[in-house]
Amino acid sequence: MATEVGQGQSNAKIAGTLHLSVPTVKTHVSAILTKLGLNNRVQIALLAHDARMLARSPSGRSTGTGLATRLVDLVAAAGGV
């Protein structure tokens, strides 16, 4: 989900892509913000970029790489679950 936020997708777009409800996406985005001590979606995007979660495909579009592993590492670094 951090990858999609990093790509600038709206909650509705993320919900459609991941086959989730918009309230579920909002819950997950809020959890990411809380766990990592961030204030807004831009900070998630910057963190995703810094963690190299946003890679470029041959078409030039951003894609996620190792999302689950990187999020676990980021949450652990932020003090765990």
N, C-alpha and C positions, 0 to 999 in steps of 0.2 A: 504494500500500500504506500510505503514511503517513496517508492519509485514513481508511482502514478502522481503523487503529490509533487514530487520533484519535477515531473514533466508539465506541471501546471494544470493538471486535469481538475475539473470541478468534482464535488462529491457525487453529483448525479452521473457524470461520465465514469467515474471510478466504480460506482455501484453497477452500472450497466456492463462494464468490462469484466468485473469480477463476479457478476451474478449475485450481488448482495443488495440489501435494501439501503436507501440513503441514510436512515438512522443508524444502521450498523456501521457504515463507512464513517459517519460522524463520531461514533463511539470509538472506533479504532484510531482515527486521527487524534482525537482527544487523549487517548491512552498514550500514543506516541509522544505527544506534546508533554504530558505529565511525566512519563517515565524518563524522558530525556531532559527535562527541565527547560523546555523551549516555550516561546510565547506565541508563535504564529507559524503558518504554513511555509512562509519564506524561509524560516530557520530550518524546517524539515528539508526543504529543497536544497539549501546550502549544505546541510549535513550529509544528505544523500550524495550530492556532488562530491564533497570532500572524501567520502567513504568509497568513492568510485562505483557507487550503485547505479549511476547513470552512465552507460557506455554507449558508444555510437555504433549503429548497425551500418552495413554497406550503403543503405539508403540515406544515411545521415540522421535517422530517427533514434532517439534515446531508447534504450532497452535496459531492463534490470539484469544484474549479474550477481548471483549468489545472495539474493535478497534476504532469505531466511537466516542464513549464516551471519550476514553483516548486521542484521537487526538484533540477533541474539548477542553478538559481540558489543554492539552499541549500548544495549540495555544493561548488560553486565558491567560495562565501563561506567555507566551512569548510576550504579548502585544496586543493580539487580531488580528482580521482580518483586 
